[in-house]
């Protein structure tokens, strides 16, 4: 099943805020990432990891690997991803939260 099809099982709000890239990767604005992680877990998907992407005005981005799941449990992986989002610190990272998207990998 492709990512676009899997997204249809999520709430309309989570679908609306998702960005599906040409290569099949899916990301959400930082402010919407927690809802996406929760929705994926609620539908039985295991979150494998998170990457942070900060976009510039030309659409180029810098990517920072942020979290790799260490458990094989939907709930445990969700909790690890949530904790990783909680560690986002604008001052220490130098990233603008408005320009940051969270690339979520799941199975």
N, C-alpha and C positions, 0 to 999 in steps of 0.2 A: 504494500500500500504506500502511496506517495504522501508527502507531507501535506499537500493541499487537501487531500482526501481526509487525512487524520484530523486536520484542523476543523473540519465540519462537525466533529463530535464535541467541540468546545462551545462555550457560550458565544453568542453573537458579539458581545463586547470584546472578548479575547480574540475572536476571529478578526474583528474590525481593526484592532491595534497591531495585529501581526504584519510583518513584512516578510513575504516569501521571495527569496532571491532566485535568480535564474538557475543557480546550481542546486536549488532545493533546500538550502539552509533557511532557517526561520529565526527571526529576531523580533524583539519588542523594545519599545522605548523603556528606559530604566524604570520610569514611574509605573509601567504596566507589567513588568517582568514577574513580580510576585503573583499576580492574578493568573498569569499564564502558567507558571510553575504549579500553582495549586490546581488549576483546571486540568493540566496534563496528568498530574497524579490522581486526581479524582476519576479520570477515565482509564486508569490502569497503566499509564505510560511511565516508564522508569527514566528519570532525568539523569543523563550520563555526565553532563558538564555544562559549564557556562563560560563564555568569553565576553569581554567588554569591548565594544567598538565605539570610538569617538570619531564622528564624521566632521569634515570641514565643509565649507560652503560649496566646494566643487564636487562633493560626494565621495571624496577619498577618505579613507579611514585608517586609524591606527588600532590594532587589535591587541588586547592583553588577555592571555589565558587566565581565567579567574578561579575556576572550581572544577575538580574532577571528582565524581562520585566514588566513594570507597566502599559502598555497601550495595547489595543486590536486593534491596527492598524498596518498593515504591515509596512508602512513607519515610523511610530513612533517607532515601535520596532526595525527596522533597525537602526534608528538614535540613539536610546539608546545603542544598541550593539556597534555601531561605537564609541560612546563617551566612552564606557567602555574600548575598545581597546586603545583609546587615553590616558587613565589613566594609562596604563601599564608603570611602572617605575622600571627599573632593579635595581637601587640602593636601593630604599626603600623596594622592595620585596625580594631582594637577589636571584632572579631567573635569570638563563642564558637564554636569548631570543632564542638562537640557540636550546636549549633543551626543549623549551616550545611549547606545542600544545594547541589549543583552542577547547574544546569540545563544540559543538553547539547543542542546543536542539531546535527543531522547530515543528510546526504542519502545 
